[in-house]
């Protein structure tokens, strides 16, 4: 059973990871214009994004 405090912490962490993935995607788009994005979910240990770079 997960405590409410721990559940809240996990929700905040997931939100932060989700936001960080968007910041990273924007940075990649800035450096490599024309980049196509795949999926990029928050996962248990962080986040990831699939990119198709134009070069």
C-alpha positions as CSV (number, residue, x, y, z in Angstrom):
1,X,0.0,0.0,0.0
2,X,1.3,3.5,-0.9
3,X,0.9,6.3,1.5
4,X,-0.8,9.5,0.3
5,X,2.4,11.5,0.9
6,X,4.4,9.0,-1.2
7,X,1.8,9.0,-3.9
8,X,1.9,12.8,-4.0
9,X,5.7,12.7,-4.3
10,X,5.5,10.2,-7.2
11,X,2.9,12.4,-9.0
12,X,5.2,15.5,-8.6
13,X,8.2,13.5,-9.8
14,X,6.2,12.3,-12.9
15,X,5.2,15.9,-13.6
16,X,8.8,17.1,-13.4
17,X,10.0,14.3,-15.7
18,X,7.2,15.0,-18.2
19,X,8.2,18.7,-18.2
20,X,11.9,17.9,-18.5
21,X,11.2,15.8,-21.6
22,X,9.4,18.7,-23.3
23,X,12.3,21.1,-22.4
24,X,14.8,18.6,-23.9
25,X,12.6,18.2,-27.0
26,X,12.5,22.0,-27.5
27,X,16.3,22.2,-27.1
28,X,16.9,19.4,-29.7
29,X,14.4,21.2,-32.1
30,X,16.4,24.4,-31.6
31,X,19.7,22.8,-32.3
32,X,18.4,20.5,-35.1
33,X,15.6,22.3,-36.9
34,X,13.3,19.9,-38.7
35,X,13.6,17.1,-36.1
36,X,10.7,14.8,-36.0
37,X,9.5,13.6,-32.6
38,X,8.4,10.1,-31.7
39,X,7.1,9.2,-28.3
40,X,8.6,10.6,-25.2
41,X,7.0,9.5,-22.0
42,X,8.1,9.8,-18.4
43,X,9.2,6.4,-17.2
44,X,10.0,5.0,-13.7
45,X,13.6,6.1,-13.9
46,X,13.4,9.3,-15.8
47,X,12.1,9.9,-19.4
48,X,13.1,9.4,-23.0
49,X,12.2,10.7,-26.4
50,X,12.6,9.2,-29.8
51,X,13.9,11.7,-32.4
52,X,14.3,11.5,-36.2
53,X,17.1,14.0,-36.9
54,X,17.1,15.6,-40.4
55,X,20.6,14.6,-41.1
